[in-house]
């Protein structure tokens, strides 16, 4: 299938792997071969300035949002006290996690903008009570023998309390990684983690390492010399053309290995730029390097399972929230398996966006132009004045700004803390991630309406490509209260 001509575009399907039985799944007219429960398709887009990530504070519904200074996660210099040396990895990880949780608590309770400090004590107390009640409700729901997903979705749509094990467990449930029946959790987790380990062993080892392992297994099964001894002359093995390191054939395992090494180098560069303000991702300690190595494994394995799509710049941004949430789980066993769990949930989350990146489907009902058209329809149904100003007066088309919003699930528009809150609403939406994503994108336009109506093409494009810091709760409230679109508007090019 022809690929889109976008930066490092990606399309394709999972190849069959001889080690596994593959389920063949039809997604909107294309066959995707998934290694049992693992594997999917995804896409990304270009970089965006780090300073465009936002956070927020409380505002009344309907107000024009005031631009405030971003809080976000603090920088390395603010969050880390200089030390003369490193403790061991376990102690270091516990310390950093504790600091991050402290930063989140400060974000919610101790770092309001100056104009909000009057009455902040009362608001903080009410917020604490509300979070405690919500935490109790969620803990009760996920403790049931069979979880009521509809009820859980309703609770989570208003946001998950920070800290603890709630978000990792709830996200796994909402993404279908954990089944509703608690009795099946352990079995499912063990099976999927074992499958991931097997995929890593077969797809991430060098051909020589894999050949050595196979040879050792062959010998351990009793295929030594006739007398059972390893003494004697060495047996010369025939090396096929496909197994030769200098082979240039596309079927050569070494040719494929070197080809993927170029992708691995791109992944490494992108991971260095993933939330650079957080030591969790970018620190040059063993702690930070280990997290980057795990994310590298996930993205490289995804690339190998999708030879027609491979890795695209921006996938690292989509993976980051999932991996961060699972790695900071207070359950030690779950946290130690964050890499395997993140891979499974990463591919599940992005499996429904493949059609956005197939050029042949651009003008179909499932292509990217159709998705952008639905965003325009939603805006027209809720604010025709703003829609006309963008569409006809300033001619700022959705494809100029919303392509990245939609494909990267808003991960380059806000800071990590805000992304986690937005994703609570995306994942808990009963009509799917894409439906709620459309609402949030439309809300982003409505929340800066005054500035857009007063701006020209250049000003509006700059505003939407570098979205300002706003109140996330207000943004999501506007999104929830939007009227559904009822028009048949088609995107004009």
C-alpha positions, -999 to 999 in steps of 0.1 A, spaced: 0 0 0 13 34 -9 26 54 21 17 91 29 44 116 20 48 130 55 80 133 75 91 97 80 56 85 71 44 51 82 19 25 70 17 -12 69 7 -43 87 22 -69 110 43 -96 93 37 -132 104 63 -145 127 71 -182 125 73 -187 163 38 -176 170 3 -183 159 -11 -150 146 -46 -138 148 -57 -120 116 -77 -89 124 -95 -68 99 -93 -30 106 -112 -9 81 -105 -30 51 -69 -40 58 -55 -72 75 -33 -67 105 -15 -98 117 -11 -96 155 12 -119 175 -16 -132 197 -26 -103 219 4 -82 211 11 -59 181 -6 -31 163 -1 0 141 7 36 148 18 69 134 36 101 144 45 135 132 72 162 135 88 177 165 73 206 184 88 231 208 90 218 243 77 251 257 43 245 243 33 221 270 7 235 294 -11 230 326 -39 249 343 -60 261 372 -98 264 379 -120 288 359 -158 291 356 -173 274 326 -179 298 297 -151 323 306 -125 333 281 -94 316 294 -67 337 309 -32 328 299 -12 317 330 23 306 336 29 269 332 35 249 363 42 214 350 70 192 363 99 212 376 132 212 359 162 191 370 177 220 389 145 226 408 136 190 416 170 174 422 194 183 451 230 180 440 248 150 455 284 139 455 275 104 443 248 79 433 232 53 456 223 20 442 195 18 415 167 7 438 173 35 463 177 60 435 145 50 418 125 52 450 139 86 458 131 100 423 96 85 424 90 101 458 102 135 445 79 132 415 49 124 437 59 154 458 60 176 427 26 165 417 12 173 451 28 208 450 13 213 415 -21 206 429 -19 222 463 10 246 466 18 264 434 -13 282 423 -9 314 403 -8 345 424 -43 356 414 -58 324 428 -42 323 462 -71 340 480 -93 312 493 -68 286 480 -68 269 514 -105 262 512 -102 250 476 -73 227 485 -94 211 513 -123 206 491 -101 191 464 -85 167 489 -120 155 501 -131 151 465 -100 131 456 -104 109 486 -140 101 478 -131 94 442 -102 71 452 -125 51 475 -151 47 447 -125 35 422 -108 12 447 -142 -3 454 -150 -8 417 -116 -25 408 -118 -47 439 -150 -64 426 -147 -100 413 -161 -87 379 -154 -50 372 -183 -29 359 -164 -11 331 -192 14 323 -194 25 359 -156 28 361 -156 49 329 -180 73 344 -159 78 375 -126 81 356 -139 106 331 -136 133 357 -99 124 363 -80 100 385 -64 110 418 -26 112 417 -3 87 433 -7 50 442 -16 22 419 -50 35 406 -40 50 372 -18 20 361 -45 -5 369 -74 15 356 -56 23 323 -49 -14 318 -85 -21 323 -97 7 300 -73 -4 272 -85 -40 275 -51 -53 286 -67 -65 319 -100 -84 315 -130 -74 337 -127 -106 356 -101 -103 384 -96 -140 385 -80 -139 350 -56 -110 357 -26 -130 369 -30 -155 340 -33 -128 314 -3 -108 328 20 -138 329 11 -149 294 15 -115 278 48 -108 297 62 -142 286 52 -135 250 69 -101 251 101 -117 265 100 -142 237 96 -115 210 125 -96 224 147 -127 224 139 -134 188 137 -99 173 161 -78 193 191 -101 195 218 -99 168 219 -127 143 251 -141 158 236 -140 193 205 -158 181 226 -184 162 247 -190 194 215 -196 215 201 -220 189 234 -239 188 235 -242 226 199 -254 226 208 -279 198 237 -293 218 218 -294 251 193 -317 235 220 -344 231 232 -336 196 269 -336 205 296 -359 193 288 -396 191 304 -404 225 286 -375 242 319 -356 247 327 -321 234 363 -331 227 375 -337 191 376 -318 159 351 -289 155 323 -294 130 323 -269 101 288 -255 96 276 -243 63 266 -206 62 238 -198 39 237 -166 19 209 -152 41 230 -158 73 262 -142 59 270 -107 75 281 -93 42 250 -103 23 231 -75 7 200 -95 -1 168 -81 14 160 -115 29 194 -116 47 189 -115 85 221 -94 87 209 -69 61 177 -65 81 196 -61 113 218 -33 100 188 -16 85 171 -16 119 202 -3 136 196 30 117 161 32 131 175 24 165 198 54 163 168 77 154 149 63 184 179 70 206 180 106 194 143 111 200 143 96 234 170 121 245 144 148 236 115 132 254 104 154 283 140 167 288 129 186 319 123 152 337 152 131 350 129 101 347 134 102 309 165 123 303 188 119 333 223 105 327 220 82 357 216 45 356 179 51 365 173 74 335 193 52 311 174 21 321 141 38 313 153 50 279 166 14 272 132 0 279 114 25 257 139 19 230 132 -18 231 94 -12 228 98 12 199 123 -9 180 103 -41 185 72 -22 172 92 -12 142 103 -47 134 68 -60 137 57 -33 113 82 -33 84 59 -11 62 55 14 90 85 11 112 93 39 136 81 74 130 93 105 150 67 112 176 59 77 187 82 83 216 59 110 228 29 87 227 47 60 245 60 83 273 28 87 293 20 50 293 55 40 303 58 67 330 24 56 346 33 19 346 69 24 358 58 45 388 32 19 399 35 14 437 31 -23 431 67 -34 428 60 -65 406 39 -44 381 65 -17 380 93 -42 373 72 -54 343 64 -19 330 82 -25 297 61 -55 287 29 -40 299 37 -7 281 43 -24 248 10 -42 249 -10 -11 259 10 11 234 -1 -10 205 -37 -12 217 -40 25 221 -28 33 186 -42 4 166 -72 25 155 -52 53 139 -35 34 111 -59 47 84 -47 82 90 -14 74 74 -24 55 43 -24 79 14 -47 57 -6 -74 62 21 -70 100 24 -103 107 7 -122 77 21 -144 77 52 -116 64 73 -87 86 61 -71 116 78 -90 142 57 -123 126 69 -111 129 105 -101 165 100 -135 171 83 -153 158 113 -134 182 135 -145 211 113 -181 198 114 -180 197 152 -167 232 154 -193 244 129 -221 228 149 -210 245 181 -197 279 169 -203 287 133 -188 322 137 -155 308 147 -157 281 120 -163 307 93 -135 329 105 -110 301 104 -123 285 72 -130 315 50 -116 347 66 -81 336 77 -81 302 58 -64 284 86 -73 248 77 -74 220 102 -46 201 85 -22 230 94 -25 224 131 -48 195 140 -29 167 122 -4 166 150 -30 170 177 -49 140 165 -21 116 155 0 122 186 -30 124 210 -21 159 222 12 147 237 31 176 222 7 203 231 8 200 270 31 190 298 30 154 311 8 161 341 -18 177 319 -15 148 294 -22 122 321 -54 141 330 -65 144 294 -58 108 288 -80 98 317 -109 113 298 -98 99 264 -94 63 276 -126 64 297 -148 77 268 -174 50 261 -175 60 224 -137 55 220 -105 76 222 -109 92 188 -144 105 196 -133 122 228 -101 134 211 -122 153 185 -141 170 213 -110 181 231 -95 194 198 -127 214 192 -127 227 228 -91 239 223 -104 261 195 -133 274 215 -112 282 245 -91 307 225 -120 320 204 -114 357 212 -78 355 202 -86 336 170 -113 361 159 -89 390 163 -60 372 146 -49 369 110 -36 338 92 0 341 107 -12 349 142 -38 321 144 -14 295 129 12 304 154 -13 303 183 -26 269 173 8 253 166 21 266 200 -10 262 221 -11 284 252 -12 273 289 -48 269 299 -70 253 326 -72 216 317 -104 210 337 -122 238 320 -110 226 286 -123 191 293 -156 204 307 -162 224 275 -153 192 255 -178 171 274 -206 196 269 -202 201 231 -231 193 209 -225 165 183 -220 176 147 -250 171 124 -237 186 92 -222 169 61 -193 194 57 -164 182 36 -128 195 41 -117 218 14 -81 216 2 
